[in-house]
């Protein structure tokens, strides 16, 4: 039986409740339905830490520390991946085993991951255990031991496995390539280091610890919760985040994003993936630089049907019969100061060649205004739904809000984004498509380069 001394104060309190209260009565009906039905975030500044919460009704809570430490901000390859892997390992107060056992005794779930702009340290748990997990996340970002043996025995091994996985994933290689061609440095940095990256030159426990001292400073973090009141969250953040440094040891710098465009071709015998991309819109949380017409354009181009037994209304899904053997999907990657509108194709090289031709035709038809009123109405409705679903989604809304706050923007407010998409007109959509075709495209081909087309063969400017 686990000893009391091995469990933190808040965990002890929770365990006492488990022992002394009948399981059926542990969570009252009031606890299960506490909170509101609003999907808007309340924000505050607690001792220099940006805090946001959405008190959605329910018995569980998701809490995360969002740090401005994505691959865009790493000063050397692999630092973001290394810092991610050190989360929830040994700290100066608790061992990794103790953290695991305490969290499991409370029914909690712990994870960490990163995007191009943010590193996310996350916990999911029962609502009444907010104090314990707030304390834990505060400890993780201020007290983690960056030891040599953990790095070489665990962290380095996981990073190398990730490199091998990336090497065999043609779709991910193509998206990474497209970002690199489009933005070069910053947002162009691969989401994960490639197998040819000389990690031993840049990465060790000391360099990761130095990166952490900057990433986990008050100006660079936000604490975001779903399923917790703003008053409760602010109270515990004020108590457990006092040791977070007020300033970074070194500045996490990244130049303002500039779009370049161009073409890259990578031979690969594990499959085929082809990306046609254009400059998109920044995220909604960035403010005035957000362009809702890009979201509508992505929905209109589409590629996949969302209605069973139907080919779908989008232009690429309608044209799918002309390129059997290939699939197409349009995605808009939105960041704090830029975006990338991507059309990605997978399948046989010959089918992809046909599909890319149809995609360029579809984009030209939009720029010429050759779309029906019905298709436009469907595209607006689809774009609105996608945006609102993302905002309602706990994970996506949490990351978007935290990333927006650490980049000087605002929280993700679900009602405002819906109204902005409703305001898109046919003329705005037409102008957006025309501007993309007149500018430089980004084209990345991975696979059978003998068959996959060049940008100039598609009539695209690079």
C-alpha positions as CSV (number, residue, x, y, z in Angstrom):
1,X,0.0,0.0,0.0
2,X,1.3,3.4,-0.9
3,X,2.4,5.5,2.1
4,X,0.9,8.8,3.0
5,X,4.4,10.5,2.9
6,X,4.6,9.6,-0.8
7,X,1.6,11.7,-1.7
8,X,1.3,15.5,-1.9
9,X,-1.0,17.5,0.4
10,X,-3.8,17.9,-2.1
11,X,-3.5,14.3,-3.2
12,X,-3.8,13.2,0.4
13,X,-6.9,15.3,0.8
14,X,-8.5,13.7,-2.2
15,X,-7.6,10.2,-1.1
16,X,-9.1,10.9,2.4
17,X,-12.3,11.8,0.6
18,X,-12.2,8.5,-1.3
19,X,-11.7,6.5,1.9
20,X,-14.3,8.4,4.0
21,X,-17.1,9.0,1.5
22,X,-19.1,6.3,-0.2
23,X,-18.3,6.2,-4.0
24,X,-21.9,6.9,-5.0
25,X,-21.8,10.1,-3.0
26,X,-18.3,11.3,-3.8
27,X,-19.4,13.6,-6.6
28,X,-22.7,15.2,-5.9
29,X,-25.1,16.1,-8.6
30,X,-24.3,19.8,-8.1
31,X,-20.6,19.1,-8.9
32,X,-21.6,17.2,-12.0
33,X,-23.6,20.0,-13.4
34,X,-21.7,23.0,-12.0
35,X,-20.5,25.6,-14.5
36,X,-22.3,27.3,-17.4
37,X,-23.2,26.5,-21.0
38,X,-21.2,29.4,-22.4
39,X,-18.2,28.7,-24.7
40,X,-16.6,32.1,-24.2
41,X,-13.4,32.5,-22.3
42,X,-12.9,34.8,-19.3
43,X,-9.3,36.2,-19.0
44,X,-7.2,37.7,-16.3
45,X,-3.7,38.5,-15.3
46,X,-2.6,36.8,-12.1
47,X,0.8,38.1,-10.9
48,X,2.0,38.5,-14.4
49,X,0.7,35.1,-15.6
50,X,-2.0,35.2,-18.3
51,X,-5.0,33.1,-17.2
52,X,-8.1,32.1,-19.2
53,X,-11.0,29.8,-18.3
54,X,-14.2,28.5,-19.8
55,X,-16.4,27.2,-17.0
56,X,-18.3,24.6,-19.1
57,X,-20.7,22.6,-17.1
58,X,-19.5,19.1,-16.3
59,X,-17.6,17.0,-13.7
60,X,-14.2,17.1,-15.4
61,X,-11.6,19.8,-16.1
62,X,-8.8,20.2,-18.6
63,X,-6.0,22.4,-17.6
64,X,-2.9,23.4,-19.7
65,X,0.1,25.6,-19.6
66,X,0.6,27.0,-23.1
67,X,4.2,28.2,-23.7
68,X,5.5,30.3,-26.6
69,X,8.0,27.5,-27.2
70,X,6.9,25.9,-30.5
71,X,9.4,25.0,-33.2
72,X,9.2,28.5,-34.5
73,X,11.0,29.8,-31.4
74,X,13.6,27.1,-30.8
75,X,17.1,28.4,-31.1
76,X,18.5,25.0,-32.3
77,X,16.9,21.9,-33.8
78,X,15.1,19.6,-31.5
79,X,14.8,21.8,-28.5
80,X,11.0,21.9,-28.5
81,X,10.8,18.1,-28.9
82,X,13.3,17.7,-26.0
83,X,11.5,20.1,-23.7
84,X,8.2,18.3,-24.5
85,X,9.6,14.9,-23.6
86,X,11.0,16.2,-20.2
87,X,7.5,17.1,-19.0
88,X,6.3,15.1,-16.0
89,X,9.7,13.6,-15.4
90,X,11.7,14.0,-12.1
91,X,11.4,17.4,-10.4
92,X,13.3,18.7,-7.4
93,X,10.2,17.9,-5.2
94,X,8.8,14.7,-6.7
95,X,10.0,11.7,-8.8
96,X,8.4,10.9,-12.1
97,X,7.1,7.7,-10.4
98,X,5.4,9.7,-7.7
99,X,3.8,12.1,-10.1
100,X,2.5,9.1,-12.1
101,X,1.1,7.3,-9.0
102,X,-0.5,10.3,-7.5
103,X,-2.2,11.3,-10.8
104,X,-3.5,7.8,-11.3
105,X,-4.9,7.7,-7.8
106,X,-6.9,10.8,-8.6
107,X,-7.9,9.5,-12.1
108,X,-5.9,12.1,-13.9
109,X,-4.4,12.0,-17.3
110,X,-1.2,13.8,-18.2
111,X,0.2,14.7,-21.7
112,X,2.5,17.1,-23.5
113,X,2.7,18.0,-27.2
114,X,3.8,20.9,-29.4
115,X,2.7,22.9,-32.4
116,X,4.8,25.3,-34.6
117,X,4.1,28.1,-32.1
118,X,3.3,26.5,-28.8
119,X,4.3,23.9,-26.3
120,X,1.4,22.4,-24.3
121,X,1.7,20.8,-20.9
122,X,-1.7,19.4,-20.1
123,X,-3.7,17.6,-17.4
124,X,-7.2,16.2,-17.4
125,X,-8.9,15.4,-14.1
126,X,-12.0,15.5,-12.0
127,X,-13.2,19.0,-11.4
128,X,-12.6,19.0,-7.6
129,X,-8.9,18.1,-8.0
130,X,-8.0,21.5,-9.6
131,X,-5.7,22.5,-6.7
132,X,-3.5,19.4,-7.0
133,X,-3.1,19.6,-10.8
134,X,-2.5,23.4,-10.8
135,X,0.3,22.8,-8.3
136,X,1.7,20.0,-10.4
137,X,1.8,22.0,-13.6
138,X,3.4,24.9,-11.8
139,X,6.0,22.4,-10.4
140,X,6.7,20.9,-13.9
141,X,7.6,24.3,-15.4
142,X,9.7,25.5,-12.5
143,X,11.2,22.5,-10.8
144,X,12.0,19.9,-13.5
145,X,15.4,18.3,-13.3
146,X,17.1,18.2,-16.7
147,X,19.4,15.2,-16.0
148,X,21.8,13.6,-18.3
149,X,20.7,10.0,-17.6
150,X,17.0,10.8,-18.4
151,X,18.0,12.6,-21.5
152,X,20.2,9.7,-22.9
153,X,18.0,6.9,-21.6
154,X,14.5,8.2,-22.4
155,X,14.3,11.6,-24.1
156,X,16.9,11.1,-26.9
157,X,15.4,7.6,-27.6
158,X,11.9,9.0,-28.1
159,X,13.1,11.8,-30.4
160,X,15.0,9.3,-32.6
161,X,11.9,7.2,-32.9
162,X,10.0,10.3,-34.0
163,X,12.6,10.9,-36.7
164,X,12.2,7.4,-38.1
165,X,8.4,7.8,-38.1
166,X,8.7,11.1,-39.9
167,X,11.0,9.6,-42.5
168,X,8.3,7.1,-43.5
169,X,5.4,9.5,-43.5
170,X,5.2,11.1,-47.0
171,X,2.2,13.3,-46.1
172,X,4.0,14.8,-43.1
173,X,7.2,15.2,-45.2
174,X,5.2,17.1,-47.8
175,X,3.5,19.5,-45.3
176,X,6.8,20.2,-43.6
177,X,8.4,20.8,-46.9
178,X,5.6,23.2,-47.9
179,X,6.0,25.2,-44.7
180,X,9.8,25.4,-45.2
181,X,9.4,26.6,-48.8
182,X,6.7,29.1,-47.9
183,X,8.2,30.6,-44.8
184,X,11.9,29.5,-44.7
185,X,12.8,30.0,-41.0
186,X,10.4,30.5,-38.1
187,X,7.1,28.9,-39.2
188,X,9.1,27.0,-41.8
189,X,11.0,25.0,-39.2
190,X,9.9,21.4,-39.3
191,X,7.5,20.3,-36.7
192,X,9.8,17.4,-35.8
193,X,13.6,17.2,-36.6
194,X,14.3,15.2,-39.7
195,X,16.5,12.0,-39.7
196,X,19.4,14.0,-41.2
197,X,19.4,16.7,-38.6
198,X,22.7,16.6,-36.6
199,X,21.0,16.6,-33.2
200,X,24.1,15.7,-31.3
201,X,25.6,19.0,-32.3
202,X,22.8,21.0,-30.8
203,X,20.8,18.9,-28.3
204,X,21.6,17.8,-24.8
205,X,20.2,18.1,-21.3
206,X,21.9,21.5,-20.7
207,X,20.6,23.1,-23.9
208,X,17.1,21.9,-23.1
209,X,17.4,23.3,-19.6
210,X,18.5,26.7,-21.0
211,X,15.6,26.7,-23.4
212,X,13.2,25.9,-20.6
213,X,14.4,28.9,-18.6
214,X,13.2,31.1,-21.4
215,X,10.1,29.2,-22.5
216,X,8.7,29.0,-19.0
217,X,8.9,32.6,-18.0
218,X,5.7,34.6,-17.2
219,X,5.7,36.7,-20.5
220,X,5.8,33.4,-22.5
221,X,3.1,31.3,-20.8
222,X,-0.7,31.2,-20.4
223,X,-2.7,29.0,-18.1
224,X,-5.9,27.9,-19.7
225,X,-8.7,25.7,-18.3
226,X,-12.0,24.2,-19.5
227,X,-14.3,23.2,-16.8
228,X,-13.1,25.6,-14.0
229,X,-14.3,28.9,-12.8
230,X,-12.1,32.0,-13.3
231,X,-12.1,32.7,-9.6
232,X,-11.0,29.2,-8.6
233,X,-8.3,29.1,-11.4
234,X,-6.9,32.5,-10.5
235,X,-6.8,31.6,-6.9
236,X,-4.7,28.5,-7.4
237,X,-2.5,30.0,-10.1
238,X,-1.8,32.8,-7.7
239,X,-0.7,30.3,-5.1
240,X,1.3,27.8,-7.2
241,X,2.9,29.9,-10.0
242,X,4.8,32.3,-7.7
243,X,8.2,30.6,-8.6
244,X,7.8,31.2,-12.4
245,X,10.5,33.8,-13.4
246,X,9.2,37.2,-14.3
247,X,11.5,37.5,-17.3
248,X,13.2,35.2,-19.8
249,X,16.9,34.2,-19.4
250,X,17.2,34.8,-23.1
251,X,14.6,36.3,-25.5
252,X,12.6,33.8,-27.5
253,X,12.8,35.7,-30.8
254,X,11.3,35.0,-34.2
255,X,11.2,37.6,-37.0
256,X,7.8,38.6,-38.4
257,X,6.7,35.9,-40.8
258,X,7.4,36.6,-44.5
259,X,5.9,34.5,-47.3
260,X,8.3,33.4,-50.0
261,X,6.8,30.6,-52.1
262,X,8.7,28.2,-54.4
263,X,9.0,24.6,-55.1
264,X,10.7,21.5,-53.5
265,X,10.8,17.9,-54.8
266,X,11.8,15.0,-52.6
267,X,12.2,11.4,-54.0
268,X,10.6,8.7,-51.9
269,X,9.6,5.1,-52.5
270,X,7.1,4.9,-49.7
271,X,4.2,6.6,-51.4
272,X,3.2,9.9,-52.9
273,X,2.1,13.2,-51.5
274,X,1.7,16.5,-53.3
275,X,1.0,19.9,-51.7
276,X,-0.1,23.1,-53.5
277,X,-0.2,26.0,-51.0
278,X,-0.8,29.7,-50.9
279,X,-0.5,32.5,-48.2
280,X,-3.5,32.3,-45.9
281,X,-4.8,34.2,-42.9
282,X,-3.6,34.5,-39.4
283,X,-5.7,33.0,-36.7
284,X,-8.8,34.6,-35.3
285,X,-7.1,35.4,-32.0
286,X,-4.6,37.6,-33.9
287,X,-7.2,40.3,-34.4
288,X,-7.4,42.5,-37.5
289,X,-5.2,40.4,-39.7
290,X,-7.7,37.5,-39.7
291,X,-9.3,36.9,-43.1
292,X,-12.5,34.9,-42.9
293,X,-12.8,34.5,-46.7
294,X,-9.8,32.1,-46.6
295,X,-11.9,29.8,-44.4
296,X,-14.7,29.9,-46.9
297,X,-12.3,29.3,-49.8
298,X,-10.9,26.2,-48.0
299,X,-14.5,24.9,-47.5
300,X,-15.4,25.5,-51.2
301,X,-12.3,23.8,-52.5
302,X,-12.8,21.0,-50.0
303,X,-12.0,17.5,-51.3
304,X,-13.9,15.2,-48.9
305,X,-17.6,14.8,-48.4
306,X,-19.1,15.1,-44.9
307,X,-22.4,13.5,-46.0
308,X,-22.7,9.8,-46.2
309,X,-23.4,8.4,-49.7
310,X,-22.9,11.8,-51.2
311,X,-19.9,13.1,-53.2
312,X,-20.2,16.4,-51.4
313,X,-20.7,20.0,-52.7
314,X,-17.0,21.1,-52.7
315,X,-15.4,21.6,-56.1
316,X,-12.7,19.0,-55.5
317,X,-15.1,16.4,-54.2
318,X,-17.2,16.9,-57.3
319,X,-14.2,16.5,-59.5
320,X,-13.0,13.4,-57.7
321,X,-14.4,11.0,-60.4
322,X,-11.8,12.4,-62.9
323,X,-8.9,11.3,-60.7
324,X,-9.6,7.8,-59.3
325,X,-6.8,6.6,-57.1
326,X,-6.1,9.9,-55.5
327,X,-7.6,11.9,-52.6
328,X,-7.5,15.6,-52.0
329,X,-8.0,17.7,-48.8
330,X,-7.9,21.4,-48.3
331,X,-6.6,22.7,-45.0
332,X,-5.9,26.2,-43.6
333,X,-3.1,26.4,-41.2
334,X,-3.5,29.6,-39.1
335,X,-0.8,31.1,-37.0
336,X,-0.3,34.3,-35.0
337,X,0.9,36.4,-37.9
338,X,0.4,34.3,-41.0
339,X,-1.4,31.4,-42.5
340,X,-1.0,28.7,-45.2
341,X,-3.8,27.5,-47.4
342,X,-2.9,24.0,-48.4
343,X,-4.4,21.5,-50.8
344,X,-2.8,18.1,-50.2
345,X,-3.1,15.1,-52.5
346,X,-2.3,11.5,-51.8
347,X,-2.4,8.3,-53.9
348,X,-0.8,7.1,-57.1
349,X,1.5,9.5,-58.8
350,X,-0.5,9.4,-62.1
351,X,-3.8,10.1,-60.3
352,X,-2.2,12.9,-58.3
353,X,-1.1,14.5,-61.6
354,X,-4.7,14.6,-62.8
355,X,-6.0,15.8,-59.4
356,X,-3.6,18.7,-59.2
357,X,-4.8,19.9,-62.6
358,X,-8.4,19.8,-61.5
359,X,-7.5,21.7,-58.3
360,X,-5.9,24.6,-60.3
361,X,-9.0,24.7,-62.5
362,X,-11.3,24.9,-59.5
363,X,-9.3,27.7,-58.0
364,X,-9.4,29.6,-61.3
365,X,-13.2,29.1,-61.6
366,X,-13.6,30.7,-58.2
367,X,-11.4,33.7,-59.2
368,X,-13.6,34.2,-62.2
369,X,-16.8,34.1,-60.2
370,X,-18.0,30.9,-61.9
371,X,-19.6,29.4,-58.8
372,X,-23.2,28.9,-58.1
373,X,-25.0,30.7,-55.3
374,X,-26.0,27.4,-53.8
375,X,-22.3,26.2,-53.6
376,X,-21.3,29.6,-52.1
377,X,-24.0,29.3,-49.4
378,X,-23.0,25.8,-48.6
379,X,-19.3,26.8,-48.3
380,X,-20.1,29.7,-45.9
381,X,-22.2,27.3,-43.8
382,X,-19.5,24.7,-43.8
383,X,-16.8,27.2,-42.9
384,X,-18.9,28.5,-40.1
385,X,-19.6,25.1,-38.7
386,X,-15.9,24.1,-38.9
387,X,-14.8,27.2,-37.0
388,X,-17.5,26.9,-34.4
389,X,-16.9,23.2,-33.9
390,X,-13.2,24.0,-33.4
391,X,-14.0,26.6,-30.9
392,X,-16.4,24.3,-29.1
393,X,-13.8,21.5,-29.1
394,X,-12.1,21.7,-25.8
395,X,-8.6,20.8,-27.1
396,X,-8.6,23.2,-30.1
397,X,-10.2,26.1,-28.2
398,X,-7.8,25.7,-25.3
399,X,-4.7,25.8,-27.5
400,X,-6.0,28.6,-29.7
401,X,-6.8,30.7,-26.7
402,X,-3.4,30.1,-24.9
403,X,-1.5,30.7,-28.1
404,X,-3.4,33.9,-28.8
405,X,-2.7,35.2,-25.3
406,X,1.0,34.5,-25.3
407,X,1.3,36.2,-28.7
408,X,-0.3,39.4,-27.6
409,X,-3.7,38.6,-29.1
410,X,-7.0,37.7,-27.5
411,X,-8.9,34.6,-26.4
412,X,-10.9,32.5,-28.8
413,X,-14.4,33.8,-28.7
414,X,-16.7,31.5,-30.5
415,X,-19.6,33.9,-31.2
416,X,-17.4,36.5,-32.9
417,X,-15.7,34.1,-35.4
418,X,-19.1,32.9,-36.6
419,X,-20.3,36.4,-37.3
420,X,-17.1,37.2,-39.3
421,X,-17.6,34.2,-41.5
422,X,-21.2,35.1,-42.2
423,X,-20.0,38.5,-43.5
424,X,-18.0,37.0,-46.4
425,X,-19.4,37.9,-49.8
426,X,-18.9,36.4,-53.2
427,X,-16.8,39.4,-54.3
428,X,-14.5,38.9,-51.3
429,X,-14.1,35.2,-52.1
430,X,-13.5,36.0,-55.8
431,X,-10.8,38.6,-54.9
432,X,-9.1,36.2,-52.5
433,X,-8.8,33.4,-55.1
434,X,-7.6,35.9,-57.7
435,X,-4.9,37.3,-55.5
436,X,-3.6,33.8,-54.7
437,X,-3.3,32.9,-58.4
438,X,-1.6,36.1,-59.2
439,X,1.0,35.7,-56.4
440,X,3.6,33.0,-55.8
441,X,2.5,29.5,-55.0
442,X,4.2,26.9,-52.8
443,X,4.6,23.4,-54.3
444,X,6.0,20.4,-52.6
445,X,6.2,17.0,-54.2
446,X,7.2,13.8,-52.3
447,X,7.3,10.4,-54.0
448,X,7.7,9.4,-57.7
449,X,9.2,12.5,-59.1
450,X,9.3,11.1,-62.6
451,X,5.5,11.4,-62.8
452,X,4.5,14.0,-60.2
453,X,4.1,17.4,-61.9
454,X,6.2,20.6,-61.7
455,X,4.5,23.8,-60.7
456,X,5.0,25.3,-64.1
457,X,3.2,22.4,-65.7
458,X,0.2,23.3,-63.6
459,X,0.4,27.0,-64.6
460,X,1.3,28.1,-61.1
461,X,3.8,31.0,-60.5
462,X,6.7,30.3,-58.2
